[in-house]
Amino acid sequence: MDLSDLKEILRILEEQDITEFELEQDGVKLRVCRSSTAPAAGALHVASVTPAGPTPAQPASAAAGQPPAEIETDGTVVRSPIVGTFYRSPDPNSPAFVSVGDNVKVGQVLCIIEAMKLMNEIESEMAGEVARIHPENGQPVQYGDPLFTIRMA
């Protein structure tokens, strides 16, 4: 499934006013939900895009649909799981989710990546201190681009 296929699926779901959709194809499982409580009324939210199942040689992060984290000398690099626009805060008038020097815990929101008008919260998979924030606010990011470097706690 490529980006044009995903865009076409989302377009059809919007046109047909479908509230939930799940597809498994070529070992990838896609789940899309429409919520009336989303920031934009009725906006679609990609709930998950994951491989159908991990392979024995596949690391846990790859099995979860995430690029593998990379160990750097000053911490672990958190990489972008999707292509989109990087935002440090939920809106321009709000403070950043995290800053350099902040301690984060597992599951804490680090940033938002907007992809096709969907706001995707990127959560920390580890506890530690934010050592570096790689992209600038509002900068486009590609799949696998470094977002944060986190030093283990």
C-alpha positions in Angstrom: 0.0 0.0 0.0 1.5 3.3 -1.0 0.6 6.9 -0.1 -1.7 7.4 -3.1 -3.7 4.3 -2.0 -4.0 5.6 1.5 -5.2 9.0 0.2 -7.8 7.4 -2.0 -9.1 5.3 0.9 -9.4 8.4 3.1 -11.1 10.3 0.4 -13.7 7.5 -0.1 -14.3 7.3 3.7 -14.9 11.0 3.9 -17.3 11.0 0.9 -19.3 8.0 2.2 -19.3 9.2 5.8 -17.9 5.9 7.1 -17.1 6.1 10.8 -14.7 3.2 11.1 -12.7 1.2 8.6 -10.2 -1.6 8.9 -8.0 -3.2 6.1 -5.3 -5.8 6.1 -3.3 -6.1 2.9 0.2 -7.3 2.1 1.0 -7.9 5.8 0.0 -4.3 6.8 -3.1 -3.6 8.9 -4.8 -0.2 8.6 -7.5 1.0 11.0 -9.2 4.4 10.5 -11.8 5.9 12.9 -14.0 9.0 12.7 -14.7 10.7 16.0 -17.2 13.4 16.7 -14.8 14.6 19.5 -11.9 15.1 17.1 -10.4 18.7 16.9 -12.1 19.2 13.5 -15.7 18.0 13.8 -15.9 14.5 12.2 -12.2 14.5 11.3 -10.7 11.1 10.4 -8.0 9.7 12.7 -5.7 6.9 11.6 -5.9 4.7 14.6 -3.1 2.4 13.6 -1.0 1.2 10.7 0.9 -1.9 11.7 2.4 -5.0 10.2 0.0 -7.9 10.6 2.5 -9.7 12.8 6.1 -9.6 13.8 8.7 -11.8 12.2 11.3 -13.5 14.4 14.1 -11.3 13.2 12.0 -8.1 13.4 12.6 -5.8 16.4 9.7 -4.9 18.6 9.7 -1.2 17.4 9.4 -2.4 13.8 6.6 -4.8 14.7 4.7 -1.9 16.1 5.0 0.0 12.8 7.7 2.3 14.1 11.2 2.6 12.6 13.8 1.1 15.1 15.2 3.5 17.6 18.9 4.2 17.1 21.4 4.5 20.0 23.5 7.7 19.8 26.4 8.5 22.1 24.2 11.0 24.1 21.0 9.0 24.0 18.4 7.1 21.9 17.1 8.7 18.8 13.3 8.8 18.4 12.5 8.7 14.7 9.4 9.8 12.7 7.0 7.0 12.1 5.3 8.9 9.3 5.8 11.7 6.7 4.2 15.0 7.7 4.8 18.3 9.4 6.4 18.4 12.9 4.7 20.5 15.6 6.1 20.9 19.2 2.7 22.0 20.6 -1.0 21.2 20.1 -1.6 24.8 18.7 0.4 28.0 18.2 -0.8 29.5 21.5 0.1 26.5 23.7 3.4 25.6 25.3 5.6 22.9 23.7 4.8 19.3 24.8 8.5 18.9 25.8 11.7 21.0 25.8 15.4 20.1 26.0 16.2 19.1 29.6 12.6 17.9 30.4 12.2 14.4 31.9 9.7 12.3 30.0 7.9 9.1 30.8 6.7 6.2 28.7 3.5 7.2 26.8 4.0 10.9 27.2 3.3 13.0 24.1 6.5 14.4 22.6 5.0 16.2 19.5 2.4 16.1 16.8 3.0 15.2 13.2 0.3 16.4 10.9 -0.2 14.1 7.9 -3.0 14.8 5.4 -4.8 17.0 7.9 -4.7 14.4 10.6 -2.9 15.2 13.8 -0.8 12.2 15.0 0.5 12.3 18.6 4.0 10.8 18.9 4.5 9.3 22.3 7.7 8.4 24.1 8.5 4.7 24.2 11.1 5.3 27.0 11.6 7.3 30.2 14.5 9.7 30.2 15.7 13.3 29.6 15.2 15.1 26.3 18.7 15.8 25.1 17.9 17.2 21.7 15.0 18.2 19.5 16.1 17.7 15.9 13.5 19.4 13.6 12.3 23.0 13.9 8.6 23.6 14.7 6.6 23.5 11.5 9.3 21.7 9.6 8.4 18.8 7.2 9.7 15.4 8.3 10.1 12.2 6.4 9.6 8.6 7.6 12.7 7.7 9.7 13.9 11.3 10.3 15.2 11.9 13.8 12.8 13.8 16.0 14.3 13.6 19.5 17.3 12.3 21.3 16.4 11.0 24.8 18.9 10.0 27.4 17.8 7.0 29.5 16.7 7.8 33.0 
